[in-house]
Amino acid sequence: MYNCPERECPQLAIIIPCYNEELCVKTTADQLIYVLKDLISKGKIKDTSYLYFIDDGSKDSTWNIIEDMHKSNPIIKGTKFIRNYGNQRALMAGLESVNKLGCDCVVSIDADLQQDERAIEKFIDEYMKGYDIVLGIRNDRNTDSFFKKFTAEAFYKTMKLLGANIPMNHSDYRLVSKRTLDIMDSYQEKLFFLRGFFNEVGLPTTHVSFNVKKRMAGESKFNFSSLMALALNGITSYSVVPLRFVAVLGFFMAFFGFAVGIETVIEKLFWHNSPNGWATNIIVMCAFGGIQLFCLGIIGEYVGQLYREVKARPRYIKDKELI
């Protein structure tokens, strides 16, 4: 346990990325305001704590609802992107924005509120013990489909194998301190993988378990392509193991070819046999060709990552902001 006696009652910011969430954004805001008021009444957070919504280019009335809530309750703040940039960039915008507005710590939570908002009190308790990063770990995946369970487990196990030891069943429900946000500002890459950063940075870290609820309305905006893009970004951002795998595989392919060549020469010289079997040759050629294309694809992902970083385009562009 870390002791941090100098920590006082913190100003908490809760960031909520949302995309086409008109069916649940009002209910989410009401429930989170209740959480804030409860924590304020218990003396665990300051009464200047607030909510910060990030509208990731929604095409429905999500932003209009956020604006109306802001007018009636200034505790609700937010920003709107000019287009959809994706969940990770929305989270980045929220973290950077609340760091500029001012806060002692920040919690990120999904707009559908499947993540149990009551765990925020446990996050604050751990923060007061001196932890700068408190990860939310879901107890189970009973609300997920078989496909989502399988792909999620495969992602975490793959990341662990590649050296990014991200805790199993941790998504983007977490608390981080202002100290963490200040360190994050020094990272300049555009394709920022948050889960990898919080695992790598090395600040005092702990976790809180929580239950996952059924989605209150609408459908999840994550699909296979978006999850695959997140996984590839994570792998290429925090591991060069795939590139080493390509090098090792290339070595063994060359060794295999060299060995087959020697075996062919020996057969010709001593037994006067010539290699035959068109089917075998075609199968081997197709297999080697497939391996080569797979390796080129891995290299291409890293080249693409460098290409996007070198262009240095902004992570996102804000259209409007409510403060």
Secondary structure, DSSP 8 states (H G I E B T S, - for coil): ----TT--S--EEEEEEESS-TTTHHHHHHHHHHHHHHHHHTTSS-TT-EEEEEE-S-SSSHHHHHHHHHHH-TTEEEEEESS---HHHHHHHHHHHHHHH--SEEEE--TT--B-GGGHHHHHHHHHTT-SEEEEEES--TTS-HHHHHHHHHHHHHHHHTT----TTEEEEEEEEHHHHHHHTT---SS--HHHHHHHS---EEEEEE-B---SSS--S--HHHHHHHHHHHHHHH--HHHHHHHHHHHHHHHHHHHHHHHHHHIIIII------HHHHHHHHHHHHHHHHHHHHHHHHHHHHHHHHHHT--S--EEEEE-
